[in-house]
Amino acid sequence: MIAAPRLTRTLSTAFAALLLTIGSLAAQEKEPFSEDRFQALQAEDALILIDVYADWCPTCAAQQEVLALFKEKHPDVGLHVLTVDFDDQKEWVKHFKAPRQGTFILFRGEEQIWYAVAETREAEIFAQLIAAQKTG
């Protein structure tokens, strides 16, 4: 009977470690938008996805799953995801002309090459990101 609590404690510890790892990976996948970072990436002619996001948005959650899958399947694509907080960065929401959360704006350097609102189809998102990567 003593083994059961030990096993439960071991599984709890392993689960907590897994959650921290997943959170860490997610943090590496995207970063909060800042004008300085955006301009620096533009100067590098980088591939930049502006993700107008809200924590409470189910469309945004679906988009995050697609982006995570894209990164997993295409780790060689140098995609930088900058997240504009829909609720707290209204000046940037307006700047990017995002009509709502769940808006994607894709740039290669200073050139805007794709704009989508509430797009969650994996095939469409993958196609746009792959095509943009090939232009660079």
PyMOL commands that set and color helices and strands:
alter all, ss='L'
color gray80, all
select helices_A, chain A and resi 3-29+35-43+58-73+90-95+122-134
alter helices_A, ss='H'
color red, helices_A
select strands_A, chain A and resi 30-32+47-53+79-85+103-108+111-117
alter strands_A, ss='S'
color yellow, strands_A
deselect
rebuild
show_as cartoon
